[in-house]
Amino acid sequence: MHEFSIAVNIVEIATDYAGRENAKVVKEIEIEVGELSGVVVDALEFCMEAAVKDSILEGAETSISFVPGKARCNACSHEFEVHDFLTVCPSCNTPAPEVIEGRELRVKSLLVE
C-alpha cells in the first residue's frame, strides 16, 4: 500500500508550508487525486488518519477531490473522458491519446491559523 507513504509526504508538505507561514494550526487540507494517478482514494483517506497523528494537521478536516481522466487525440484533437491508458479516440479510433487531466496528486490548498 503506497498510499501510506503518499499520506506521510502530504503531511510533510503541509507541515513545511505551515512552518513557512508561521502557522500554529492547520484547519483544513484539500487534496486532488486524479483517476489515472494510481492512488486509491479510500486507502489514502484511511492512511491520512494515521499520518496526521501528532502533527500540526491532527484535527484538520481533510478534503479529497477526485479528478476524472481526460485525453486529447493526437490525430484529430478530439477531447474525451478516459478511465485507463489503453483507450482509443472515440472519434477516429487512433490509439495512445495524450492524457491532459487525471494524473494529478497534489495538495491543492491549506487553511491555516
ABEGO torsion letter per residue (X at the ends): XAAAAAAAAAAAAAAAAAAAAGBABBABBBBBBBAAAGBBAAAAAAAAAAAABGBAABGBBBBBBBBBBBBBBAAAGBBBBBABAABBBAAAGBBGBBBABGABBBBABBBBX
